[in-house]
Amino acid sequence: MKKTMISALVLSAASLGLPAVAGFAPAYAAAPAVAGLPDFADLVERVGPAVVNIRTTERITQRDVDAAGQADEMQEFLRRFFGGQIPRGQTPRRRNLPSPGQEVQRGIGSGFVVSADGYVLTNAHVVDGADEVYVTMTDKREFKAKVLGADARADVAVLKIDASKLPYLMVGDPNKSRVGEWVIAIGSPFNLESTVTSGIISAKARDTGDLLPLIQSDVAVNPGNSGGPLINLKGEVIGINSQIATLSGGYNGISFAIPIDEAMRVADQLKKSGKVTRGRLGVQIGELNKDVAESLGLKNNKGAEVTLIEPGSPADKGGLRVGDVVLKYNGKEIDRFADLTRMVLGTAPGSKATLTVWRKGAPTDVLVTVGEADPDNKVASRGGKRGEQKGGAAPASPANALGFVVGDLTAAQKRELGVSGGVIVEDTEGVAEAAGLRQGDILLMLNNQDILDAKQFNAAVAKLDPKRAAAVLVRRGNQTQHFSLRPAPAAK
């Protein structure tokens, strides 16, 4: 396919013979002259020997043999009774079935040496389910590797081969990398060993829903590249190539790498104990939208809203409350709500953590002793069972300016819910109905103030400024969330 390259020519006013306009300056700075594209040859020659090919195998079991035999028998059955699958006069040739204990190739991937004494990093999914793992160097030496540990959440695995004085990669600092920098990848796409591709960093800290924020690049990465290094122009590894965004299964221009600093933290634990321990608070969190943030008196919608606290959890014991907005964790700001989950997971169980939360219109610090996360479960999840009060005719009471008709909670309901105040929604209309609120919801707070009963709540709503949205803390089932509602103007 022919490709056309277009060069952009920028002309100054002077070069066109146009006069400069006094008091005006261009809205851009002149770009430095480009000397030419980088030559990666010396870089690849220097770092290439530290990149390895990883081959995994599995041993055939008697069950595998039996299953293959049954497949052959089924093919013969279909031929005899339904016909048309095998030409007349021929009989199916029973395939040569492997014997139990025989090794067969399972998959391929890439990796790289991080120390001269034989420690190798790769992706956990490259070695997942393998019975044997083999590492091949660029000089064709092959070693059987021992998997010291693999962490599926971070997608990092550490291998050890019995060798010394190996070439290895220096670990760089991905935090110092800049979007637009040149990077290269080396790996074994489609089992083509020592393949080099190049590109630039497209984005940093890309949130794809995985445990770790990823480095996005446009370096060509394909099946078999997994586990290989993303390398900067200094020859330092800054990431482990792990994923691609694709509709076809092949490279589509978007690749993702695990930041090497995060990967090394995981690798250090795997080397020491073969597993990774992570912190846990015992909360569910949600994203804070701009309207709710404004209604709560916050300058922006950074932070994570606490929507559920597990009874007896570290968060519960530390005094964290539903409706709190976590702004900082150990002094570090929460830009996106998913950041909190990652920070907690990266905290050693048993250590103290200070959470700065926004509560009732002011910041306050909560000290929590971090627990240990279950390795098989997520630390914080979204969603949950939502309850609903059923039946009953709509009450005759008029809805307030937020569209609520509310009633007082009984003492039994308060005990069951574990609250000291709040009101129950008996009906909705207008603003509340449009926001998805419904009968049976429990209203706990209005603009950072506790709701005590229906009378107090309706009186507070009547005083709201219709030009400003109000923040209402709503509980439904075991989920709690702030809603931003703008009061309806009073009828004239």
Beta strands, then each sheet from edge to edge (+ up, - down):
strand 1: 51-59
strand 2: 103-113
strand 3: 119-122
strand 4: 132-136
strand 5: 142-151
strand 6: 156-160
strand 7: 170-171
strand 8: 182-187
strand 9: 195-206
strand 10: 214-217
strand 11: 229-232
strand 12: 236-244
strand 13: 255-259
strand 14: 279-280
strand 15: 283-287
strand 16: 304-309
strand 17: 325-329
strand 18: 332-333
strand 19: 352-359
strand 20: 362-369
strand 21: 371-372
strand 22: 404-408
strand 23: 423-428
strand 24: 442-446
strand 25: 449-450
strand 26: 470-476
strand 27: 479-485
sheet 1: 1+ 2- 3+ 6- 5+ 4- 1+
sheet 2: 7+ 12+ 11- 8+ 9- 10+ 13-
sheet 3: 14+ 21-
sheet 4: 15+ 16- 17+ 18-
sheet 5: 15+ 16- 17+ 19- 20+
sheet 6: 22+ 23- 24+ 25-
sheet 7: 22+ 23- 24+ 26- 27+
end
